[in-house]
Amino acid sequence: MGLQWEAVVVNAVDPTALGRWWADALGWGAVIDSGGDVHIRPDADSHPEILFVAVPDPKQIQNRLHLDFRPENQEAEVQRLLALGARHADVGQGEQSWVVLADPEGNEFCVLSGRR
């Protein structure tokens, strides 16, 4: 197939701060390019990456796309992310096995329960 996934792009008012937050949350390295965009990857030469690009206005509505993460220990990971500055988010999920959080700019993501 000729199509290869390169990146997930996240709009951010402060791409440097938000990119560094996600790099810390994921344990990834951060690379800032000359245009002020922030590229984070697990390793310098790996893909896909998460690319943070500058936009003038803060997020106003629920994401149309979000990331799901499956940690070894959901409770510990949720606590670690909250300590980094995430917050709980209500997107109408009700009682579920996953936890919905939002990053410092309000982008929602899910922390799933461990694999059974």
RAFEN-V488342 format. One line per field, one symbol per residue. psi: psi as a letter, one per 20 degrees, with the letter a starting at -180 (. if undefined). A space follows every 10 residues. Layout:
# RAFEN-V488342
psi=???
This chain:
# RAFEN-V488342
psi=qipppgqppp pqhnhggggh ghgghikrqp pprhjiqppq qgqhjrqrrp ppqpqhqqph rqqiprqppn rhoggggggg hghijrqqqo kkiborirpp rqrhjjpqrq orrqq.
